[in-house]
């Protein structure tokens, strides 16, 4: 069992399954990305370095589902109106509410987040 799976095992089985599925998509779409477990914040962080500016996205599990948070989500295109949150910078897709989000749609958001990250470096 890997560290991410062990971390997610603290949540209900449906959250573990959804979290591992979303993690797989993130790792597939972000080549060379580093995964970091932030225990105090209770999230899995994906970035191309150790600083906040290097973060592309994060998986945030809860007892009810999983959110995929985008570090620069406030400036991401959102044609499907899936992004939630009122932060100045981040936005997220809540997979507890948006059960209909398919993998292709998530991939589109991840690719846009990667492009935004690449342009800001």
N, C-alpha and C positions, 0 to 999 in steps of 0.2 A: 504494500500500500504506500503510495507516495504522500508527501507532506500535505499537499492540497486536499487529497481525499481524506486524510486523517483530520485535517482542519474542518472540512465540511461535515464529517461524521458527527459533529456536535449538534446537528440540525436534523429535522425529520427526513425520512428516506426520500420523499418527493423533492425536497430541497437539495439533497445530496445528488440525486440523479440529474436534476435540472442544472445544478451548478457544474457538475462534471461535463455535461453536454455543452454548456456555454463556454466553459474553460477550453474544451477541445476546439471549438470554433475560433476562439481568440488566439490560441497558440498556432493554429493552422494559418490564420490570416495575418499574423504579425511575426514574420520570420525573424529569428534572433532575439525575440523579446525576452526580458527577464521577469520571472514571477517571484514576487516577494509576499510573504504572509505578514500582515500587520495585525498582530494579536490585539493590541489595545483598541484599534479601530474596528476590529473584526471584519477584515476584508482581505481579498487577494488583489495585489496591485501588479499591473503590467506596465513596464517602462523600458526605455533604452538607456538607463543610467540610474544613479542613486538619488537624484534630486527631484523635488516636486515638478520642476519644469520638464523632466524626462518622462513623466507618466502619460500614457496614452489612455488607459482605461482601468477599471477595477471591477471586481465581482464582490457584491455585498449581499451575503446571505442573511436571512432572518427566519423566524419560525414559520412565516407564511409564504416565502418565495425567495427569489433572487433578483437583485437589480444589477444591471450592467451600467456603470457610471462612466461617463466620458469626461476626461480632465478639461477639455476645451469645448464641452458640449453646448455652451451658450452660443457659440458661433458655428456650430454644425448645421448643415442643411437638414431640415426635418419635414420632408414632403409627406410623410405618413403620419405626422403629428403624434409621434410616440414618446418624444422626450418630455420629461417632467422635471420639476424642481424650480426653485426661485433663486438659487445662488447666482452670484455675479459671473462665475466661470463654468461650473460643472452642471451637467444635466444627466439624467439617467432614464433607462427604460426599465419599468417595473414588470418583471415576468410573473408576478403574482396576479396583477391586474390584466396585463396584455398577453394572455395565454395564446392568442392567435398569431403572435409574431413568428414568422417562419425564419428558417436559417438564412435564406437568401437576403431577406430584409436586414437581419442582424449583420450579415457580411457587408452589406452596403454601408451601414453606419460605421462599422469598424474601419473599412477602407477609407471613408471620408475622414474619420478621426486620425488615421495614420497620415493621410495627405496633409491635413491641417498641422499635425505635429511636425512633419518633415519640412513644411514651409516656414515654421516658426523657429527652426534651429539655425 
